[in-house]
Amino acid sequence: MFLIVGLGNPEEKYKKTFHNMGFLAAGDAAELLGTKFKKKECEASVAEAYYAGEKLVLARPLTYMNASGRAVKQLMNKYKLGPENLIVIYDDYDLPKGHVRIRPSGSAGTHNGMRSVIAETGLTDFARIRIGIRDEQVNVPLISYVLSEVKREDYELFSSACHRAAEAAIALAQGEKIDLVMTKYNYNG
């Protein structure tokens, strides 16, 4: 069993912001798996699917970004999962826009949602899929930038990156080795 978590903020006003790339990618994964986010449990909106004989739980924490770890910890406890069964998808300002990076472990970097996940679970050795959002042409404070809407001319770029991240998460959940998934889905634009 795998838990795929897309980080973001639950309100409609955040739907098209950079900080919701994880939510969007989780939505793409649900669509690829033919399921929908129908129920709420453990402070998250949840979708379930079976793929290649493996149960997958997709989650979008409803705690807001900075408290995402609460929902992740609750879901991991409910389903009795270890770090090898957790995949987290999120936006990353440290990567150029549209880039996708998969890693088997690491720090939170500048991301408050990941800081929360690491603090609540006490784990750093879980798969993470980062979607780059940095635009060298924009010079505003980080908090203002991540909560701003994606520019219309960048929709296709970010849509493609979210879809790629969703495909990578499903590949990991079906048992593909992380090195192979990194080779196949890491994308530098």
C-alpha positions in Angstrom: 0.0 0.0 0.0 1.2 3.5 -0.8 0.1 7.0 0.4 0.5 9.7 -2.2 0.2 13.2 -0.7 -0.1 16.3 -2.7 0.6 19.4 -0.6 -1.5 22.6 -1.0 -4.1 24.8 0.5 -7.8 23.8 0.5 -9.7 27.0 -0.2 -10.9 27.9 -3.7 -8.9 31.1 -3.7 -5.6 29.1 -3.7 -6.6 26.7 -6.4 -4.5 28.2 -9.2 -1.5 29.3 -7.0 2.0 28.1 -7.2 1.7 26.6 -3.7 -1.0 24.2 -5.0 1.1 22.3 -7.4 1.0 19.2 -5.1 -2.9 19.4 -5.0 -3.0 19.6 -8.8 -0.6 16.7 -9.3 -2.6 14.6 -6.8 -5.7 15.4 -8.8 -3.9 14.3 -12.0 -2.9 11.0 -10.3 -6.5 10.5 -9.2 -7.7 11.1 -12.8 -5.0 8.7 -14.2 -6.2 6.1 -11.7 -9.9 6.6 -12.5 -10.8 7.8 -9.0 -12.0 11.0 -7.3 -11.5 12.7 -4.0 -14.8 11.6 -2.3 -14.2 11.4 1.4 -12.5 13.2 4.2 -10.4 11.4 6.8 -7.5 12.3 9.1 -7.8 16.1 8.2 -7.4 15.3 4.5 -9.5 14.9 1.3 -8.9 11.3 0.2 -9.2 9.2 -2.9 -8.6 5.4 -3.1 -7.6 3.2 -6.0 -6.0 -0.1 -6.8 -3.3 -0.2 -9.4 -1.2 -3.3 -10.4 -2.6 -5.0 -7.3 -1.5 -2.3 -4.9 -3.9 -0.1 -2.9 -3.2 3.6 -3.3 -4.5 6.3 -1.0 -4.2 9.8 -2.5 -4.5 12.7 -0.1 -4.8 16.4 -0.1 -4.3 17.7 3.5 -7.0 20.2 4.6 -4.9 21.7 7.3 -3.3 24.3 5.1 0.2 24.1 3.9 2.1 25.0 7.1 0.3 22.2 9.1 0.3 19.5 6.4 2.3 17.2 8.6 -0.6 16.6 10.9 -2.7 15.0 8.2 0.3 13.0 6.8 1.1 11.6 10.3 -2.6 10.7 11.0 -2.9 8.9 7.6 0.4 7.0 8.1 -0.8 5.9 11.6 -4.2 4.9 10.4 -2.8 2.8 7.6 0.2 1.7 9.6 2.7 2.8 6.9 6.4 3.3 7.0 8.5 5.9 5.1 9.0 3.4 2.2 5.2 3.7 1.6 5.0 7.5 1.5 5.3 9.8 -1.6 4.9 13.5 -1.2 4.4 15.9 -4.1 4.9 19.6 -3.7 6.0 22.9 -5.3 9.6 23.9 -4.9 10.9 27.5 -5.3 14.5 26.2 -5.4 13.8 24.7 -8.8 13.1 26.6 -12.0 9.5 26.6 -13.2 8.3 23.5 -14.8 11.2 21.3 -13.7 10.4 18.0 -11.9 12.7 16.4 -9.4 12.2 13.0 -7.7 14.4 12.2 -4.7 14.4 9.2 -2.2 15.0 11.5 0.8 16.2 14.9 1.9 15.5 18.0 3.9 12.6 20.4 3.7 14.6 23.1 2.0 12.6 26.4 2.1 9.2 24.6 2.0 7.1 25.1 5.2 4.7 22.3 4.2 7.6 19.8 4.0 9.0 21.2 7.3 5.7 20.3 8.9 5.7 16.8 7.3 9.2 16.1 8.6 8.5 17.6 12.0 5.3 15.7 12.6 6.4 12.3 11.2 10.0 12.5 12.3 11.0 11.2 8.9 13.2 12.4 6.1 13.7 9.1 4.2 10.5 9.1 2.0 10.1 9.8 -1.7 9.4 13.3 -2.7 8.4 14.7 -6.0 9.2 18.4 -6.4 7.7 20.7 -9.0 9.8 23.8 -9.7 8.0 27.1 -9.6 10.9 29.7 -9.5 10.6 32.4 -12.3 13.8 34.4 -12.7 11.7 37.3 -14.1 9.7 37.8 -10.9 11.2 39.6 -8.0 8.7 39.6 -5.1 8.9 38.2 -1.5 8.6 34.4 -1.5 5.4 34.3 0.5 3.7 36.6 -2.0 5.0 34.7 -4.9 3.9 31.2 -3.8 0.4 32.4 -3.0 0.1 34.2 -6.4 -1.8 32.7 -9.3 0.1 31.0 -12.1 0.3 33.3 -15.2 -2.0 32.2 -18.0 1.0 31.8 -20.4 2.5 29.3 -18.0 -0.6 27.1 -17.5 0.5 24.5 -20.1 4.0 24.3 -18.6 2.7 23.7 -15.1 0.0 21.4 -16.2 2.6 19.2 -17.9 4.8 19.3 -14.9 1.9 18.2 -12.6 1.0 15.4 -14.9 4.6 14.2 -15.1 4.8 14.3 -11.2 1.5 12.3 -11.1 2.9 9.7 -13.5 6.1 9.5 -11.4 4.1 8.9 -8.2 2.1 6.1 -9.7 5.3 4.5 -11.1 6.9 4.6 -7.6 3.7 3.1 -6.1 3.6 0.3 -8.6 7.1 -0.7 -7.4 9.4 0.9 -10.0 12.8 1.5 -8.5 13.4 5.2 -7.6 16.6 5.4 -9.6 14.6 4.4 -12.8 11.8 6.8 -11.9 14.3 9.6 -11.4 15.9 8.8 -14.8 12.5 8.7 -16.6 10.7 11.6 -14.9 13.2 14.1 -13.7 12.8 17.0 -16.1 14.8 20.1 -16.6 12.5 21.9 -19.0 
